[in-house]
């Protein structure tokens, strides 16, 4: 058995694949972090995001959506000068907007995102990487729900990548050892 081929040979990527990707996540702050990271990835490689993640965690106040919602909007100007961040104004503004949207939810972020899969991880059974879709009806529903609450940078492709990352769907390939580990956590 071998791991999913998309993670390549980089140790950071392998660790992310083996320990995090596809593991069901229920914590609001961790889900917020994943949603921000997926938005940051748009148009870039995931490895670029992983390499900048620790610095993003520091700059984005530990991905504490309460602290980010209270932050002065001028913080975006500081972020734009930080070469260790992904310096895209729209993406950075979305960090603050999504923090406010998360704080304003009538329930938890976990309740909202997990509702699109009826509260249980979907166990896909794919053998080839090319069979994994870039978006699904569930990711389109999640996009619609998040946007209705004021979230930004949450299109259906970003939402599907988020769903994969946060374990709402298990898209490890069947011959990957992580498939069974993630399935057991469901």
C-alpha positions in Angstrom: 0.0 0.0 0.0 1.2 3.5 -0.7 -0.1 6.9 0.3 -2.1 9.2 -2.1 0.2 10.3 -4.9 -0.7 14.0 -4.7 1.4 14.5 -1.5 4.7 13.8 -3.4 8.0 13.5 -1.5 8.2 16.7 0.6 8.2 15.8 4.3 5.9 18.7 5.2 3.4 17.5 2.6 3.7 13.9 3.7 3.1 14.8 7.3 0.1 16.8 6.4 -1.3 13.9 4.4 -0.6 11.3 7.0 -1.7 13.2 10.1 -4.2 15.8 9.1 -5.8 15.6 5.7 -9.1 13.7 5.9 -9.2 13.5 9.7 -12.6 14.6 10.9 -12.4 18.0 12.6 -15.1 19.4 14.9 -13.3 22.3 16.6 -14.5 25.7 15.4 -11.0 27.4 15.6 -9.4 24.5 13.7 -12.2 24.6 11.1 -11.7 28.3 10.7 -8.0 27.8 10.2 -8.6 25.2 7.5 -11.2 27.4 5.7 -8.7 30.4 5.7 -5.9 28.2 4.4 -8.0 26.8 1.6 -8.9 30.3 0.6 -5.3 31.3 0.7 -4.4 28.4 -1.6 -6.6 29.6 -4.5 -4.3 29.9 -7.5 -1.3 28.6 -5.6 0.2 25.2 -4.7 -0.8 23.6 -1.4 2.8 23.2 -0.6 3.2 27.0 -0.7 0.4 27.3 1.9 1.9 24.6 4.1 5.3 26.3 4.1 3.7 29.6 5.2 1.2 28.1 7.6 3.2 28.6 10.8 3.8 32.2 10.0 0.1 32.7 9.1 -0.8 31.1 12.4 1.3 33.8 14.2 0.2 36.7 12.0 -3.4 35.7 12.1 -3.6 35.7 15.9 -3.5 31.9 16.1 -6.5 31.8 13.8 -8.6 32.9 16.7 -11.7 34.2 14.9 -12.8 36.1 18.0 -9.5 38.1 18.1 -9.5 38.5 14.3 -13.1 39.8 14.3 -12.1 42.4 16.9 -8.9 43.4 15.0 -8.5 46.8 13.5 -9.0 46.5 9.7 -5.7 48.3 9.2 -3.9 45.1 10.2 -4.4 44.1 6.6 -1.9 46.8 5.6 0.7 45.2 7.9 0.0 41.8 6.4 0.5 43.1 2.9 4.0 44.1 3.9 4.9 40.7 5.3 6.7 38.6 2.7 6.1 35.5 4.7 2.4 35.7 4.1 0.3 35.3 0.9 0.0 39.0 0.1 -3.3 39.2 -1.7 -5.5 42.0 -0.4 -8.8 40.2 -1.2 -7.6 37.0 0.6 -6.4 39.0 3.6 -9.6 41.0 3.8 -11.5 37.7 3.7 -9.6 36.5 6.8 -11.2 39.4 8.8 -14.6 39.1 7.1 -14.7 35.4 7.7 -13.8 35.8 11.3 -16.7 38.2 11.8 -19.0 35.9 9.9 -17.9 33.0 12.1 -18.5 35.0 15.2 -22.0 36.1 14.0 -23.2 32.6 13.2 -26.3 31.6 15.2 -24.6 28.3 16.1 -21.1 26.9 15.7 -19.1 26.8 12.6 -18.9 23.1 13.1 -22.7 22.8 13.1 -22.9 24.7 9.9 -20.2 22.9 7.9 -21.1 19.4 9.1 -24.7 19.9 8.2 -23.9 19.5 4.5 -22.9 15.9 5.2 -25.6 15.2 7.8 -23.0 15.3 10.6 -21.1 12.2 9.4 -18.0 12.0 7.2 -18.8 10.7 3.7 -16.6 7.7 2.9 -15.7 7.9 -0.8 -14.2 4.8 -2.4 -12.0 6.0 -5.1 -9.1 4.1 -6.6 -7.6 6.8 -8.9 -6.8 10.4 -8.3 -8.5 11.4 -11.5 -11.8 10.1 -10.1 -11.8 12.7 -7.3 -14.0 15.6 -8.2 -13.0 19.3 -7.7 -16.5 20.1 -6.4 -19.7 18.4 -5.5 -23.3 19.2 -4.7 -22.4 19.2 -1.0 -19.6 21.7 -1.6 -21.9 23.9 -3.7 -24.4 23.8 -0.8 -21.7 24.7 1.7 -20.7 27.6 -0.5 -24.2 28.9 -0.6 -24.7 28.5 3.1 -21.4 30.2 4.0 -21.9 33.1 1.5 -25.4 33.6 3.0 -23.7 34.2 6.3 -21.2 36.7 4.9 -18.2 34.4 4.2 -15.8 35.3 1.4 -13.4 33.2 -0.7 -15.6 30.1 -0.3 -16.4 28.9 -3.8 -17.4 25.3 -4.4 -13.9 24.2 -5.3 -12.4 25.8 -2.2 -15.2 24.3 -0.1 -14.6 20.9 -1.5 -10.9 21.1 -0.7 -11.9 22.3 2.8 -14.3 19.3 3.2 -11.5 17.0 2.2 -9.0 18.6 4.6 -11.4 18.7 7.5 -12.6 15.1 7.1 -16.1 15.9 6.0 -15.3 13.6 3.1 -12.7 10.8 3.1 -11.0 11.1 -0.3 -7.9 9.1 0.5 -7.6 6.6 -2.3 -8.6 3.0 -1.3 -5.0 1.7 -1.4 -3.7 4.5 0.8 -3.1 3.5 4.5 -4.8 6.7 5.6 -8.1 5.7 4.1 -8.8 3.1 6.8 -7.5 5.3 9.6 -9.8 8.1 8.6 -12.7 5.8 8.0 -12.3 4.4 11.5 -12.5 7.9 12.9 -15.9 8.4 11.2 
